[in-house]
Amino acid sequence: MASRYWVVSLPVHNSASTLWNNLQDQISKHSFDTPLYRFNIPNLRVGTLDSLLALSDDLLKSNAFIEGVSHKIRRQIEELERVSGLETNALTVDGVPVDSYLTRFVWDEAKYPTMSPLREIVDGIHTQVAKIEDDLKVRVSEYNNVRGQLNAINRKQSGSLAVRDLSNLVKPEDIITSEHLVTLLAIVPKYSQKDWLSSYETLTSYVVPRSSKKLYEDNEYALFTVTLFGRVADNFRTSARERGFQVRDFEYSPEAQENRKQELEKLVQDQDNLRSSLLQWCYASYGEVFSSWMHFCAVRVFAESILRYGLPPSFLACVLAPSVKGEKKVRTILEGLCDSANSTYWKTEDEGGAMAGLGGDAEAHPYVSFTINIA
């Protein structure tokens, strides 16, 4: 599948079928590896020249916006598929692959009546795509909020012993709590464990001898228990801090631990559900935006062709996907099928063209042409 297409329209002087046959012959002779398709545009309502000129000014901006939204949804799909471990699915419009939808484009009369003014069609498409973009922001924000909560919990459970949640490292039998005795949890630098074991009993009075037990060790710290009389706990904390040992505040609560476990399970379930529904929504919305974009492109080709070639509408619209190497050759073929007297007027500055350097679409050619990037 190509990711970059040209949508072009050529002026018809005799008949569209003759021009189409000439174009096919030229492409097959000089650039046979360039896919070529008719881009079928219905007879749309022209309106006044003033309305076409006003519309033309907005078409570029609207196209950039719609294209941007389609790429935003595509990137979101790619990220969701990656984190879900799914294979990349071909994106579709109502079950039709997007490249086929473009190259076999058929105008949806029911959705966009051809008798509607062009401005009404364009504004309708813009409004619809803007609504989808707003919906995307809300859905992504909701998903990222749950993901952020989950990441914060995971960081607490997997970070350094100095900051992480200790509840899943401590068992009920590790904690002694009585009328007089308490068990404290000390965070000891990994390379100071010998110092701790030789000194904890003397950091204050009333420490239970041989009561310290190592529960866990990570790359930086070790987690030790120590049992002592409750009335000297504050003195022990102070002395431990002076020796470089951190006593963590901790209260063993099976209920709190169970609540945290259930909260974590709920967040995991919520994240999975939100990710799945967001992915399905993105698949459907991408198809909707892409379809709207192609109808917008059809309006753009029609409006620009009228402004370029005049009335009545007489032009051939087509879609090409030239390789980078074949671009220059295809441009030459397209130019050769236009009015040669008009061609030099549209050449680039290097080629001495009168229209070079003017504002507007960067693709200045003697025929209507713009690029569609679908990836």
N, C-alpha and C positions, 0 to 999 in steps of 0.2 A: 504494500500500500504506500502510495506517495504521501508525503506530508505537506507538500507545497504545490498549489495549483494556480494557474493563471486563468482569470475570467476575462475574456476579451469580446469585443463586438466590432465587426467590420461593416463598412457601408455597402449596401447592395445596390448595384447600378442596373443590372438586368434581372436576374432571378436568384433567389436565395439558394435554390437547389444547385444551380450552376456554380455559384461561389463556393458552396460547401464541397462539391466534387473537386473543384480546383484546389481548395485548401487540403483536402485529403490526399490528392495526387502529389502536391508539393511536399507535404509532410512525409509521405511514404518514400518519396525519392531522396529527399535531402536530410531528413531527421526521423528515420523509420522507428527509432526507439522512443519517440514522444507519443504518449497516449493522447488521443483527441476525441472529444465528445461534443455533441450538440447540447446547448444550454437552452432549454425550451422556456421562453418567456411569453406569457399570454398578451393579448392586446389590452394594456392597462389604460386607465383614464388619464389623458395628457394634462388637462387643465390649461391654465394660462402660462405664458412664458415667464411672467413675473413669479408665479408660484413655483415653477420649476427651478428658476435661479435661486430663490430663497431656500428651497429644499436642498439644492445642490450644496449650499454652504454648510448645511447640517449633516449631510450624509457621511462625510469623512469622520466627524466626531462621534456620531452614533455608531458607525462601523467599528471604530476603535473600542468603544465601550462594550458592544455586544461580543466582539472577538475576545476582549479581556475577560468577560464573565465566563465564556465557554472554556477558555484556558484555565481559569481559576477552578472550575468544577472538575476539569480533567486532572489537574494536579492533585486535587482533594481525593479523587478516585484512586490515583496511583499510590498516594500515601496510605489510604485505608486498606487497599489490597496488599501493600507491603507489610503493614503491621499485623494484618490478619493472616499472613502467609498464604494468600490466595494467588492463583495464576492470573495474569493480566487478561481480562476479558476484552474482546473487540467491542468498541463502543458502537451503539446502534441508534437509529431513529425508527421507532415502531418495528423493531426486529430487523431492519435493513442496515448493514454496515455503513458508517458515515461516508466513506469514500464512494460507495455505490449510490448513496442518497444524493450526493453532490453530482456525480457523473450521469445519473439518470433522473435528474431533478424533474418533478412534476408539481406544478402550482396547485396549492390546496384552495380551491374556489370556495369551499364551505367555510373555511376559517378566515380567508382574506378575499372577500368578493371583489372581482376585478373592476366593478363599477364604482367602488369606493375611491374617493380622492387619494392620491399618492401620499399626501401629508397625513391623512387619517391612518393609512396602512403603516407608515413609518412610525408615527407616534404610538400606535397600538403595540407594535413590536417592541419599541423602546420601553414602554410602560410594563409590558409583560416580563421582559428580561430583567428590568430593575426590581420588580417584585420577587422574582426568583433569586436575585442576588441578595436581597434583604432576608429572604427565607434561609438562604445558605448561611448568612452571618449568624442568625439566631441558632440554627441547628449546630453549627460548628462550635459556637460559644458554649452551648449546653454540653456538648461532647467533651470539649477541652476542659470545662469546669470539673466534670467527674474524673477525667483523666488526671487533672492536676491534684485533686484530693487523693487519688490512689497513689500517685507518685510521691506525694508528701508522706503518706503512711509507709510506703515501701522504703523511702529514705530513712525514716525513723527506725525501721526494723533491720536495715542493712548497713546503716552508717557506722561510724566509730563508736566504741563503747562509751565514750565521753558524752555522746548526745543521743544515742539510739534508745528505743523503747526496750526495757529490760524484762518485761513481763513474760515473754516467751522463753527466756533463758533461766528463769527462777522457778523451782518446783516448791510445792507446799512444805515438803520436808526440809528444805534449805533454810526456812525462816522459823526462828523461835521467838514467840511473843508471849510473855507472861506478865504477872503483876510487876515484877522487878526487872526482868531481862528483855533486851531487844536485840535484833540482828540487823546490822548495817551492811550496806553493799559498798565496797571500796573499788575504785578504778585505779589500777596500778600500772604505770608505764611498763611495757613488756620487759625492758632490761633492768627494772628495779625490783623484780619479784623476790630476789634473795634478801634485799634490804627490807622489804615489807615483812617477810616471814620472820626475820630476826628482830624486828623492832615493834610490830603492832601490839604486842602484849605490854609494852612499856610506854606507849604513847599517852596513856593516862592510867589511873588506878581502876580497879574493879573490872578489868578485861578478863573474860574467861580464857584460861590458858588452852592452847591448841584448838581454839574454836574456829580458826580461819580455814576456809576451804575454797579452792579455785573452782569456779563454775564454768568459765568460758574464757577463750583467748582469741584475739584477732591480730592483725598485723602490727598494731600499735600498743594495745593495752591488754591487761588481764583483769577479769572480774573475780573478786574475792568476797566471801562473807566474813563477818567477825561478830561475835556475841559478847555483850557487856551489859552492865547495869544501866538502865534507862536514864538515871539521874546524871551520869557522866557522859552521855552521848554528845552533848554540845562541846565539851572539852576535847573529846576524842576527834570530832570533826576539825576543830581548830588545829590541834597538834598534827593531824594527818595532812592537812592542807600545807602546813609549814614544811613538811617533809616531801611534798610533791605528790601526795596521794589525794584523790578526789573521792569524797563520800557522796554518793548519789541519793537524793530523796526517793524513797520507794516504799509503797505500801502494798503488800500482797492482797489482792482482792479477786477471788475466782469469778465473782459476778462481773466486775469491770473487764476482766480478761475475756470472758464469754461475750460481753457486749461489743468489745473491740473486734473480736473474731467475726461476729455476725455483721458488724458494720463493714468490715473488709470484704466479706463474701457478697454483701449487697452491692457494694461499689463495683466489684468485679463484674457482677451480673448486670448492673446498670450500664457499665462501660461497654460490655459485649452487645447488649441490646441496642444502645445508642449508636454504636459503630455499625452494626448490621443495618439498622433502619436508615442511618445517614448514607451508607453506601448504596442501598436500594433507591433512596431518594435522588442521589447524585446520578445514578444510571438513567433514571427516568427524566430528570431535569436537564441533563446534558443533551439528551435526544430532543427535548422541547426547545432548548436554546439553539441547538444546531439547526433545527428545522426553521426556526424564526430567522436565524442568521442567513440561511440560504434564500429565503423569501426576500429578506432585506437586500441581499446582493442582486437579486433579480430586479427589484425596484431601482437599485443604483445603476445597473447596466442600462435599464430602460431610460431613466432620466438623463443620464450622461450621454447616451446615444442620440436622444432627441436634441439636446443642447449642442452636440458636436455635428450631427449630420442633418438636422432640420426635420421638418414635417413634410409629408406624412411619415410615420415610423417605417423605416426601411433599412433593416440591419440584420446581420447574422451573428448571434451570440454563441460562443462555444467555450469549452473548458479544456485546457491543456496542462500536461504535467511534464515539462521538459527537464532533462538532467541539467546540472549546472554547466557541464561542458557544451550542451546543445543549445543553451539559451540564445546566444548571439545568432546562430543559424536560424532558429525559429523566429526571432524578431525580424530578421531580414525577409523571411517568407511572408510574414504578416504584413510588413510594410509594402512588399511588392504587390500585394493584393488590394492596397489602398490607392487612392488618387495620388499619382506620383508628384503632381504639381504641389500638392498639399504637404508632402512628406518632409521636405527640407524645413518647413515652418516649425515642425515639432522636434527637430533634432536637438541633441544636447549642446551645451555651450562649446564643448571641444569640437563639435562637428559644425559649428557656426549657425545654429538654429535660432530663429527669432524669438521662440517661446522659452528658451533656456533661461534659468534663473528666476522665473516667475514663481509666485507662491502657488499653493494648492498641492495636488497629488504629485509626489516625486516621480511617478512613472509617466513621463511626458513622451507620448508617441502619437503618430498620426491616426490612431484608432483608440477606442476606449480599452483600457487595460488596468487591472489591479490584481494583487496577489492575495490568495487565501492560504493562511497557515493553519492546518487542522491539527497539528501536534506541537 
